[in-house]
């Protein structure tokens, strides 16, 4: 591994209307592993520059919308061409600015490409016209793009999450302004600019900057027809409030407090325990659909704890570019302090907290040892709140109906999972869980069917990503009625 102080600083600009554009200010990007190494600088746009990006997208919209879905799909696939050769470099940049291990950063980049290709493969289903031929009218229903779309990207899996809405918006005929996260902007700008350069000017723009400076320009401009945001419920409420003044539509993916229910007949062999482990602790637990609460039938409770403890004991903390590392730091100091606060409250309430892992000094950077919280009360904060970190409360149950009721007793509704060898019973149980997606004998992003729509219930958000439904999110219906 090259010493951190010998790695080059990365500098990125804005990309507006087919051109790279500088700015008078810059965002400093810091490596979360040591909090001293500067990864690089991203141009910080002014409100005027953000407005110019919206204007460029608005100008480009008519010509892009006039293309057929098949023509747009071909253009999107062609625009992916530069990414393969740059993937390793992009993964290195993402690891340095985010903290995740290199393999996860590499996957993040691959998923970006994969989701573009999946969306493009639906082109022949996009601009369909539905006919209602029966009297008294002959009506045609067509689907039309909205216009300019703003996509606000989170820090944790910025490329993969961006690709859950960006190719869908473009394939539907919209033009887009992407706002990368202020703490991990470099890999997003690097990737989006390479794609945008192979599309007509203005179709795809990327604007980095301070939320307070450019947020209003990207959300409240009347030319913006939809805002997509992935983040916290609090952030979603702020976006929704800002968009209300111009009646701009919003699509919100706001995280979750995902329950997993392990039934008495579950297969808890090595493969299942590996899936439980990765579905919780990948990316240091900073995944919206990670397992956040694990309800286990009392007869299997000790077995699950022993199995997960074995995986956790082998965890090695360190810098994500170190090939020996299996878990990087949390992304922010604030999140580290938050998770520590949850663990302290759990201990104070009487729950047992077991910590694991070796390697990095957890007093340095944003490192935090992975942990299990055993048998906490249901009102313990680590159960009630989304941890978004490397910890997991494990709660025993005796009655299945009770487990379902406890799993549903939450503010969220993004994902859930059921673990049982009886797949018919799994389907019946899944139907009772109030979440947008339920996994069976698995959990997490690695097991997501990306052909299906994805999104949450309750405070986990509104709208759907991916699949044909994800494309329809970026289209209006237009009905034309004729006399029969």
ABEGO torsion letter per residue (X at the ends): XBBAAABBBBBBBBBBGGBBBBBABBBBBBBAAAGABBAEBBBBBBAAAAAAAAAAAAAAAAAAAABBAAAAAAAAAAAAAAAAAAAAAAAAAAAAAAGBBAAAAAAAAAAAAAAAAAAAAAAAAABBBBBBABOABBBBBBBBBAEBBBBBBBAABAAAAAAAAAAAAAAAGBBBBBBBBAABAAAAAAAAAAAAAABBBGABBBBBEBAAAAAAAAAABAABABBBBBEBAAAAAAAAAAAAAAGBBBBBBAEBBBBBBBBAABBABAAAAAAAAAAAABGGGBBAABBABBBBBAAAAAAAAAAAAAAAAABBBEBAABAABABBBBABAAAAAAAAAAAAAAAAAGBBBBBBEBEBBAABEABBBBBBBBGBBAABAAAABBAGBBBBBBBBBABAAAAAAAAABBABAABBBBBBABAAAAAAAAAABBBABBBBGBBEAAABBAABBBEBBEAAEBEBBEEAAAAAAABBBBBBBBBX
